Amino acid sequence: MKQIHFDPTDQEAMNKLMDEHGDSKMMYPGTNENGEEVYISIFNEKIVTSTLQSNGWTRKNIYYRDGSREEMYEK
């Protein structure tokens, strides 16, 4: 499986991921620095990360090509 390196502070790198993998139909699994499961979905105009937090909540971050962002939580 291809490994994706994702840095939400690097807009240029995120745009490059959208250019290279925007048509991907798969989610890329991984872990964050806290050992929590993270799933990354890459679309042409956004990247969506879903983090299964250790507190039982799921945090969803959406990073758009234009630099705007959203953050949501689900129980």
C-alpha positions in Angstrom: 0.0 0.0 0.0 1.3 3.5 -0.9 2.3 5.6 2.1 1.1 9.2 2.3 2.9 11.8 4.3 0.5 14.5 5.4 1.4 17.8 7.0 -1.7 20.1 7.5 0.5 23.1 7.9 2.0 22.8 4.4 -0.6 24.1 1.9 1.7 23.6 -1.1 2.3 19.9 -0.2 -1.4 19.4 0.4 -2.3 20.9 -3.0 0.3 18.5 -4.6 -1.4 15.5 -2.9 -4.7 16.7 -4.3 -3.1 17.0 -7.8 -1.5 13.5 -7.6 -4.2 11.5 -5.7 -7.4 13.5 -6.1 -9.1 10.8 -8.1 -8.3 8.1 -5.5 -11.2 6.1 -4.3 -9.4 4.7 -1.2 -8.8 6.0 2.3 -5.2 5.9 3.5 -4.9 4.6 7.1 -2.2 5.7 9.6 -1.5 6.9 13.1 -0.8 10.3 14.5 1.8 11.4 17.0 -0.6 10.4 19.8 -1.0 6.8 18.5 -4.6 7.4 17.4 -5.9 5.9 14.2 -6.2 8.4 11.3 -7.8 7.9 7.9 -7.1 10.3 5.0 -9.3 10.7 2.0 -7.9 12.9 -0.9 -10.2 14.6 -3.4 -9.5 17.1 -6.2 -10.5 20.1 -4.1 -10.0 18.9 -0.5 -8.4 16.5 1.9 -10.5 14.9 4.7 -8.9 13.4 7.8 -10.8 11.4 10.3 -9.1 10.8 13.6 -10.4 8.2 16.0 -9.4 9.9 19.2 -8.6 8.1 22.4 -11.4 9.9 24.2 -14.0 8.1 22.1 -14.7 11.0 19.7 -14.0 11.2 16.0 -12.5 14.4 14.8 -13.0 15.3 11.2 -10.8 17.9 9.6 -11.3 19.2 6.1 -8.5 21.1 4.3 -9.6 22.8 1.1 -7.4 23.7 -1.9 -8.0 27.4 -1.3 -6.5 27.2 2.3 -9.8 27.2 4.2 -10.4 24.6 6.8 -13.2 23.0 8.9 -13.1 20.9 12.0 -16.0 18.7 13.3 -16.5 16.2 16.1 -18.7 13.1 16.2 -19.4 10.8 19.1 
